[in-house]
Amino acid sequence: MQISDLAAYDFNIAEGLELCADDEDIYKEVLETALEEGREKLPLFEELIKNGDYDRYIIEAHGLKNAARQIGCDKLSDMAKESELTGKAGDMGAVVANHPALMAEYKRVIDAMAKLFE
């Protein structure tokens, strides 16, 4: 699989490349880092929601929002932003309700990046 194939997984490759000085090697390094972090963060999100640690969840959602935007995953970034903002507004019920969809999208992105590095 090549970077261009990520478009089929809704990656905004042009945006990701632009944020990496239009350098495909840098973009690939950023994607690899995002993959490694995603493999660590996915279970962390599950643990935080299970333990009701919403303050940390909101912080992690903020980080995910920015990381997803950096690699061109606009949908994931927007979903993380929604969780961050609803959490900051104190609507933890919405955070919990949106958690499964956010994690499904995050897993889909992680799986796509994993295919790139197989």
N, C-alpha and C positions, 0 to 999 in steps of 0.2 A: 504494500500500500504506500502511496505517496501523499505528500501534504495536500495536493490538489483533490485527492479523494475525500478529504474531510468535509468538503462542500456538501456531499451527500448526507452528512450528519449535521447539517445546519451550522457549520462553522463559517463565520464571516472571515475568510482567509485574507482578503484584502485589508480588512481592519487589523487583524492580527499581525500581518506583515508590516503594515504602516507603523504600528506601535513598536516594531522591532527594526526600525530603520530600513525597512524593505529588504532585509537580509534573511534569506530563507534558512541559513544555518543558525542564526540567532533565534529565529522563530521556532525551529525544531528543538533547540535547547530549552526554550521557554515551555514548549509543549511537554517535553520530557520531565521537566521540573514539576509542571502542573499535574502530570500523571502520577508522579511519586507522591506529591502532596495530597492528591485526591484519594489515593489508596489509604493514606493515613487519616484524612479528614472524614471520609465517609463513615467509618465506624465511630469516630468522635461525635459527629452529629447525632448518630443513633443513641449513643450513651448520654449525651446532654439532654435530649428530648425525654429519654427514659427516666433520667434522674431529676427532671424538672429544673435544670440549670439554665433558665431562659436568658439570664444576663450574658452568660458565656455564649449561648446559642446566637444571640443577636450580634455579638462581636464576631463570631465565626461566619455568620451570614454576610456581614459587612466585608470581611476578607474574601469570601467566595465571590461576592458581587464584583469586586475589583479584579480578582484573578481570572474570572470567567471573561470579563470584558477584555483583559489583556490578550487572551488567546482567541478572541473573536467569537465567543459563545454568548451571543446576545440574549437568547432565551433564558439560559441558565442565570446570567447576570441579572436580568429583569426579575426572575423568580426569587433570587436571593435578596434583591433589593426590596421586594414586596414583603418578604419575611422580616427583614431588618426593620422596615418602617412600621409594619403592624406591631412588631415586638416593642419598638420604641414608644409606640402609642399606647402600649399596655394591653393590647388585644392578644393575650397568650392563647386564647381559644383558636384564633385564626392561625397563629403560628403552628400550633399542633395540627390543625386541620390541613394546612398547606404542606406540612412536613413530608408526607408520603410522595406527593407529586414532585417536590423539590429534590428529594433523594433519588427518585426514579430518573429525573432529568440529569442529575449529577452522575449517576451510574452510567447512563447512556453516553455521556461525554467521556467519562473515564474509559469505558469499553472501546469507544472510537479511537481514543489516543493510544490505547494498548495495542490495537490492530496496527497502528502506524509503526510501532516499535517491535513487532513480532519478528 
